[in-house]
Amino acid sequence: MGNKGVLEVSPQIYLIDVSPKVVGKRAIASYIIKYNSSAVIVEPGPYSTAEKLMSKLDVIGVKNVELLIPTHIHVDHYGSASYLIKHYKSALILVHPRGYRHVINPCYLWSSTRKYMGQLADIFMKPEPIDKDRVRVSYDGMALTFGNIEIFILHTPGHSPHHQSIMLSTGELLVGDSAGIYIHEHDVILPMAVPPFNLETYVKSIDHMLKYNPSRLLYTHFGVLDNAIGNLKNIKQKMMIWNDIIANKCKSGISVNDAIKIMVNSDSDLKTSFETVMKRPIYRYALKMSILGYLKYNNLI
């Protein structure tokens, strides 16, 4: 990456690597839309790296944060917002309506996170409650103006019911987890189907994003991809292919690990990237939970 974990994606838009040290570099990206010395932050990242993010904001000359926009309220995407909002006194957070209650009181979210993520949750750390006066809710198609950039909020459930993707007038689409996970080491995109996964909803969300004709995809996990239309169509197809593999090759009661073996032997992209996926905690968790999501979706466990 660029200087000190910062990459200028395009004029006024920066990627900052906010990966906790123990999960390795280039695992979680935060995107900064900068105008003069103010910023909108899309994907604040985990609570544990809030100070790291703030130090990088200093590097690019950000003195004030006006708005925090997590794509959804999983702790690796939004957690540090609860820290940043105390430092940047005028900052607000914009969440999907179904995420509102969780950012005000994250106790249930945290309990569920620890159940599924285990040690990874402790690495990200528990978010603090955010005062409801600092929280705003989005609606699908919501348009905001920041400097000379328009920001459009697209409701894109499927990965989670409280997922929103962010389309910029400059052509970039910040997808969160609504278009798979980008394994940059191998230049492949793999499905993200964490329970409660719904294939039809996920596919409809990809179609919704396609209507906005983006030029580039900005992934939280992790990096920037050109040919946005082609890559969105490819992950849409792969989401359906993986479902067909699970439905046709897995028997009721199969274990997640056995289903992963079937998928590795059935998908060339996963086979190529599998060793890397299993070495990296976030990728490994995403794969296991995605296979679990497909199995549950097909009523196999």
KESE-687313 format. One record per residue (C-alpha): residue number from 1; residue in one letter; x, y, z. Coordinates in nm, 2 decimals, padded with zeros to 4 digits, m for minus. Each point is the difference from the previous one (the first is absolute). Layout:
// residues N
<NUM 'A' <X Y Z>>
...
//
This chain:
// residues 301
<1 'M' <00.00 00.00 00.00>>
<2 'G' <00.09 00.37 m00.01>>
<3 'N' <00.17 00.20 00.27>>
<4 'K' <m00.06 m00.14 00.35>>
<5 'G' <m00.30 m00.21 m00.08>>
<6 'V' <m00.18 00.27 m00.20>>
<7 'L' <m00.09 m00.02 m00.36>>
<8 'E' <m00.15 00.29 m00.21>>
<9 'V' <m00.27 m00.19 m00.20>>
<10 'S' <m00.09 00.31 m00.20>>
<11 'P' <00.00 00.38 00.07>>
<12 'Q' <m00.17 00.05 00.34>>
<13 'I' <m00.05 m00.37 00.07>>
<14 'Y' <00.25 m00.20 00.22>>
<15 'L' <00.03 m00.36 00.11>>
<16 'I' <00.14 m00.04 00.35>>
<17 'D' <00.10 m00.35 00.12>>
<18 'V' <m00.16 m00.04 00.35>>
<19 'S' <00.08 m00.37 00.04>>
<20 'P' <00.09 m00.10 00.36>>
<21 'K' <00.36 m00.11 00.00>>
<22 'V' <m00.08 m00.36 00.10>>
<23 'V' <m00.22 m00.06 m00.31>>
<24 'G' <00.26 00.13 m00.24>>
<25 'K' <00.02 00.29 m00.24>>
<26 'R' <m00.25 00.07 m00.27>>
<27 'A' <m00.30 m00.17 00.17>>
<28 'I' <m00.23 00.29 00.09>>
<29 'A' <m00.02 00.33 m00.20>>
<30 'S' <m00.15 00.33 00.11>>
<31 'Y' <m00.08 00.25 m00.28>>
<32 'I' <00.03 00.37 00.05>>
<33 'I' <m00.17 00.26 m00.21>>
<34 'K' <00.19 00.32 00.06>>
<35 'Y' <m00.10 00.36 m00.08>>
<36 'N' <00.25 00.27 00.12>>
<37 'S' <00.07 m00.12 00.36>>
<38 'S' <m00.33 m00.17 00.06>>
<39 'A' <m00.10 m00.36 m00.07>>
<40 'V' <m00.27 m00.26 m00.03>>
<41 'I' <00.11 m00.34 00.11>>
<42 'V' <m00.15 m00.31 m00.16>>
<43 'E' <00.08 m00.31 00.20>>
<44 'P' <00.16 00.13 00.32>>
<45 'G' <00.12 m00.35 00.08>>
<46 'P' <00.04 m00.18 00.33>>
<47 'Y' <00.02 00.18 00.34>>
<48 'S' <00.34 m00.14 00.07>>
<49 'T' <00.16 00.20 m00.29>>
<50 'A' <m00.18 00.33 00.05>>
<51 'E' <00.32 00.18 00.11>>
<52 'K' <00.18 m00.15 m00.29>>
<53 'L' <m00.26 00.15 m00.23>>
<54 'M' <00.02 00.34 00.16>>
<55 'S' <00.38 00.00 m00.04>>
<56 'K' <m00.04 m00.06 m00.37>>
<57 'L' <m00.26 00.27 m00.03>>
<58 'D' <00.27 00.24 00.13>>
<59 'V' <00.23 m00.13 m00.27>>
<60 'I' <m00.25 00.11 m00.28>>
<61 'G' <m00.08 00.33 00.17>>
<62 'V' <m00.35 m00.08 00.14>>
<63 'K' <m00.09 00.22 00.30>>
<64 'N' <m00.37 m00.05 00.02>>
<65 'V' <m00.23 m00.30 m00.07>>
<66 'E' <m00.36 00.09 m00.10>>
<67 'L' <m00.15 m00.34 m00.06>>
<68 'L' <00.07 m00.37 00.07>>
<69 'I' <m00.17 m00.25 m00.24>>
<70 'P' <00.05 m00.36 00.08>>
<71 'T' <m00.14 m00.24 m00.27>>
<72 'H' <m00.15 m00.21 00.29>>
<73 'I' <00.04 m00.03 00.37>>
<74 'H' <00.22 m00.31 00.02>>
<75 'V' <00.28 00.10 00.24>>
<76 'D' <00.29 m00.02 m00.25>>
<77 'H' <m00.19 00.26 m00.21>>
<78 'Y' <m00.14 00.25 00.25>>
<79 'G' <00.16 m00.05 00.34>>
<80 'S' <00.24 00.29 00.00>>
<81 'A' <m00.28 00.25 m00.07>>
<82 'S' <m00.09 m00.01 00.37>>
<83 'Y' <00.35 00.12 00.08>>
<84 'L' <00.04 00.25 m00.28>>
<85 'I' <m00.34 00.17 00.07>>
<86 'K' <00.13 00.10 00.34>>
<87 'H' <00.31 00.16 m00.15>>
<88 'Y' <m00.17 00.18 m00.29>>
<89 'K' <m00.27 00.19 00.18>>
<90 'S' <m00.21 00.09 m00.30>>
<91 'A' <00.01 m00.34 m00.17>>
<92 'L' <m00.31 m00.21 m00.06>>
<93 'I' <m00.04 m00.36 m00.09>>
<94 'L' <m00.24 m00.11 m00.28>>
<95 'V' <m00.13 m00.36 00.02>>
<96 'H' <m00.26 m00.22 m00.16>>
<97 'P' <m00.33 00.03 00.20>>
<98 'R' <00.04 m00.37 00.11>>
<99 'G' <00.34 00.09 00.15>>
<100 'Y' <m00.12 00.29 00.21>>
<101 'R' <m00.08 m00.18 00.32>>
<102 'H' <00.33 m00.19 00.00>>
<103 'V' <00.22 00.31 m00.02>>
<104 'I' <m00.19 00.16 00.29>>
<105 'N' <00.02 m00.32 00.21>>
<106 'P' <00.26 m00.25 m00.14>>
<107 'C' <m00.05 m00.26 00.27>>
<108 'Y' <m00.20 m00.25 m00.20>>
<109 'L' <00.22 00.05 m00.31>>
<110 'W' <00.31 m00.06 00.21>>
<111 'S' <m00.14 m00.32 00.16>>
<112 'S' <m00.08 m00.13 m00.35>>
<113 'T' <00.34 00.11 m00.13>>
<114 'R' <00.19 m00.18 00.27>>
<115 'K' <m00.21 m00.32 m00.06>>
<116 'Y' <00.09 m00.01 m00.37>>
<117 'M' <00.34 00.17 m00.02>>
<118 'G' <00.16 m00.12 00.33>>
<119 'Q' <00.35 00.13 00.04>>
<120 'L' <m00.03 00.21 m00.31>>
<121 'A' <m00.27 00.20 00.17>>
<122 'D' <00.24 00.08 00.29>>
<123 'I' <00.26 00.12 m00.25>>
<124 'F' <m00.25 00.24 m00.15>>
<125 'M' <m00.13 00.10 00.35>>
<126 'K' <m00.34 00.10 00.12>>
<127 'P' <m00.15 00.32 m00.13>>
<128 'E' <m00.13 00.26 00.24>>
<129 'P' <m00.36 00.13 m00.01>>
<130 'I' <m00.06 00.30 m00.22>>
<131 'D' <m00.23 00.28 00.12>>
<132 'K' <m00.32 m00.01 m00.20>>
<133 'D' <00.03 00.37 m00.07>>
<134 'R' <00.31 m00.07 m00.21>>
<135 'V' <m00.17 m00.28 m00.20>>
<136 'R' <m00.18 00.05 m00.33>>
<137 'V' <m00.18 m00.27 m00.21>>
<138 'S' <00.03 m00.04 m00.38>>
<139 'Y' <m00.26 m00.08 m00.26>>
<140 'D' <00.06 m00.17 m00.34>>
<141 'G' <00.10 00.26 m00.26>>
<142 'M' <00.09 00.26 00.26>>
<143 'A' <00.23 00.27 m00.15>>
<144 'L' <00.25 00.21 00.19>>
<145 'T' <00.24 00.26 m00.12>>
<146 'F' <00.35 00.03 00.15>>
<147 'G' <00.21 00.27 m00.17>>
<148 'N' <m00.02 m00.08 m00.37>>
<149 'I' <m00.08 m00.37 00.04>>
<150 'E' <m00.35 m00.14 00.02>>
<151 'I' <m00.05 m00.30 00.22>>
<152 'F' <m00.29 m00.24 m00.06>>
<153 'I' <m00.11 m00.26 00.25>>
<154 'L' <m00.13 m00.33 m00.14>>
<155 'H' <m00.17 m00.25 00.23>>
<156 'T' <00.16 m00.33 m00.09>>
<157 'P' <m00.11 m00.28 00.24>>
<158 'G' <00.10 m00.36 m00.05>>
<159 'H' <00.33 m00.02 00.19>>
<160 'S' <m00.19 00.16 00.29>>
<161 'P' <m00.35 00.16 00.02>>
<162 'H' <00.16 00.33 00.10>>
<163 'H' <00.25 00.03 m00.29>>
<164 'Q' <00.04 00.32 m00.21>>
<165 'S' <00.24 00.06 m00.28>>
<166 'I' <00.13 00.35 m00.09>>
<167 'M' <00.02 00.13 m00.35>>
<168 'L' <00.20 00.31 m00.08>>
<169 'S' <m00.05 00.24 m00.29>>
<170 'T' <00.36 m00.06 m00.09>>
<171 'G' <m00.09 m00.36 m00.10>>
<172 'E' <00.13 m00.20 00.30>>
<173 'L' <m00.24 m00.24 00.18>>
<174 'L' <00.09 m00.09 00.35>>
<175 'V' <m00.14 m00.35 00.03>>
<176 'G' <00.07 m00.11 00.36>>
<177 'D' <m00.09 m00.37 m00.01>>
<178 'S' <m00.28 00.03 m00.26>>
<179 'A' <00.21 m00.12 m00.29>>
<180 'G' <00.21 m00.28 00.16>>
<181 'I' <00.35 00.03 00.14>>
<182 'Y' <00.30 00.09 m00.21>>
<183 'I' <00.30 m00.22 00.05>>
<184 'H' <00.25 00.25 m00.13>>
<185 'E' <00.30 m00.24 00.02>>
<186 'H' <m00.16 m00.21 m00.27>>
<187 'D' <m00.23 00.26 m00.17>>
<188 'V' <m00.31 m00.21 00.06>>
<189 'I' <m00.34 00.08 00.15>>
<190 'L' <m00.17 m00.26 00.22>>
<191 'P' <m00.35 00.00 00.13>>
<192 'M' <m00.10 00.14 00.34>>
<193 'A' <m00.30 m00.19 00.13>>
<194 'V' <00.02 00.05 00.38>>
<195 'P' <m00.33 m00.11 00.17>>
<196 'P' <m00.28 00.12 m00.02>>
<197 'F' <00.09 m00.02 m00.37>>
<198 'N' <m00.27 00.02 m00.26>>
<199 'L' <00.11 m00.06 m00.36>>
<200 'E' <m00.30 00.17 m00.17>>
<201 'T' <00.05 00.31 00.20>>
<202 'Y' <00.37 00.01 m00.05>>
<203 'V' <m00.04 m00.04 m00.38>>
<204 'K' <m00.26 00.27 m00.01>>
<205 'S' <00.24 00.23 00.18>>
<206 'I' <00.27 m00.06 m00.26>>
<207 'D' <m00.25 00.08 m00.27>>
<208 'H' <m00.09 00.32 00.19>>
<209 'M' <00.36 00.11 00.00>>
<210 'L' <00.04 m00.08 m00.37>>
<211 'K' <m00.26 00.26 m00.08>>
<212 'Y' <00.23 00.27 00.12>>
<213 'N' <00.26 m00.10 m00.25>>
<214 'P' <00.31 00.03 00.22>>
<215 'S' <00.35 00.01 m00.15>>
<216 'R' <00.20 m00.14 00.30>>
<217 'L' <m00.08 m00.21 00.31>>
<218 'L' <00.15 00.09 00.33>>
<219 'Y' <00.02 m00.30 00.23>>
<220 'T' <00.02 00.01 00.38>>
<221 'H' <00.17 m00.34 m00.02>>
<222 'F' <00.21 00.11 m00.19>>
<223 'G' <00.09 00.24 m00.27>>
<224 'V' <m00.10 00.17 m00.33>>
<225 'L' <m00.12 m00.18 m00.31>>
<226 'D' <m00.06 00.15 m00.35>>
<227 'N' <m00.26 m00.14 m00.24>>
<228 'A' <m00.27 00.04 00.26>>
<229 'I' <m00.28 m00.12 m00.23>>
<230 'G' <00.18 m00.32 m00.10>>
<231 'N' <00.11 m00.08 00.35>>
<232 'L' <m00.35 00.05 00.14>>
<233 'K' <m00.15 m00.23 m00.27>>
<234 'N' <00.27 m00.26 00.08>>
<235 'I' <m00.06 00.00 00.37>>
<236 'K' <m00.38 m00.02 m00.06>>
<237 'Q' <00.06 m00.31 m00.21>>
<238 'K' <00.24 m00.15 00.25>>
<239 'M' <m00.25 00.05 00.29>>
<240 'M' <m00.25 m00.21 m00.19>>
<241 'I' <00.26 m00.26 m00.11>>
<242 'W' <00.11 m00.05 00.36>>
<243 'N' <m00.36 m00.05 00.10>>
<244 'D' <m00.05 m00.26 m00.27>>
<245 'I' <00.31 m00.19 00.12>>
<246 'I' <m00.12 00.00 00.36>>
<247 'A' <m00.35 m00.11 m00.10>>
<248 'N' <00.11 m00.27 m00.23>>
<249 'K' <00.31 m00.14 00.16>>
<250 'C' <m00.05 00.03 00.37>>
<251 'K' <m00.22 m00.23 00.20>>
<252 'S' <m00.21 00.09 00.30>>
<253 'G' <00.20 00.02 00.32>>
<254 'I' <00.34 00.05 m00.17>>
<255 'S' <00.26 00.19 00.20>>
<256 'V' <00.12 00.34 m00.11>>
<257 'N' <00.36 m00.14 m00.04>>
<258 'D' <m00.12 m00.28 m00.23>>
<259 'A' <m00.21 00.25 m00.20>>
<260 'I' <00.31 00.22 m00.04>>
<261 'K' <00.19 m00.30 m00.14>>
<262 'I' <m00.27 m00.05 m00.26>>
<263 'M' <00.01 00.37 m00.09>>
<264 'V' <00.38 00.01 m00.04>>
<265 'N' <m00.03 m00.28 m00.25>>
<266 'S' <m00.28 00.16 m00.18>>
<267 'D' <00.11 00.37 m00.03>>
<268 'S' <00.33 00.09 m00.17>>
<269 'D' <00.03 00.34 00.16>>
<270 'L' <m00.04 m00.14 00.35>>
<271 'K' <00.24 m00.28 m00.08>>
<272 'T' <00.26 00.25 m00.12>>
<273 'S' <m00.04 00.23 00.31>>
<274 'F' <m00.08 m00.27 00.26>>
<275 'E' <00.34 m00.01 00.17>>
<276 'T' <00.00 00.38 00.04>>
<277 'V' <m00.36 00.00 00.12>>
<278 'M' <00.07 m00.25 00.27>>
<279 'K' <00.31 00.19 00.12>>
<280 'R' <m00.17 00.33 00.05>>
<281 'P' <m00.25 00.03 00.29>>
<282 'I' <m00.26 00.22 m00.17>>
<283 'Y' <00.00 m00.20 m00.33>>
<284 'R' <m00.02 m00.33 00.19>>
<285 'Y' <m00.29 00.13 00.21>>
<286 'A' <m00.18 00.13 m00.31>>
<287 'L' <00.04 m00.33 m00.18>>
<288 'K' <m00.12 m00.22 00.29>>
<289 'M' <m00.30 00.23 00.07>>
<290 'S' <m00.09 00.03 m00.37>>
<291 'I' <m00.01 m00.38 m00.04>>
<292 'L' <m00.21 m00.01 00.32>>
<293 'G' <m00.23 00.26 m00.15>>
<294 'Y' <m00.05 m00.20 m00.32>>
<295 'L' <m00.06 m00.32 00.20>>
<296 'K' <m00.27 00.17 00.22>>
<297 'Y' <m00.15 00.17 m00.31>>
<298 'N' <m00.05 m00.35 m00.15>>
<299 'N' <m00.13 m00.15 00.33>>
<300 'L' <00.29 m00.25 00.01>>
<301 'I' <00.09 00.08 00.36>>
//
